[in-house]
Amino acid sequence: QVQLVESGGGLVQPGGSLRLSCAASGSIFSIYAMGWYRQAPGKQRELVARVTSGGSTNYADSVKGRFTISRDNAKNTVYLQMNSLKPEDTALYYCKISVGVELIRHYWGRGTQVTVSS
């Protein structure tokens, strides 16, 4: 059993910044990857950024150069630094962790709302 708690969302003006945090707790065994996804009303959930246990990262084209994903292994926490925010970034942001060796299990947080508006 793994629980994920996201925080850091809120209302920000265009061009502003936010940092999201996701803390994992419970029966954590062999983390394969951690990532951030987002979903806006009427749209499909999409991958924003991901980091693997080996340290490799990947980003959606729409956020490259603006967002940065990082992790603190000692705290079982992953972060998403978001700069130069645009109204198009408005969405519910979810944290996901994938754990296991051969059998991979996925766990999702409940989400944190990010709203970019004047």
Buried (B, 14 or more C-beta within 10 A) or exposed (E): EBBBBBEBBEEBEEEEEBEBBBBBEEEBEEBBBBBBBBBBEEEEBEBBBBBBBEEEBEBBEEBEEBBBBEBEEEEBBBBBBBBEBEEEBBBBBBBBBBBEEEEEEEBBBEBBEBBBEE
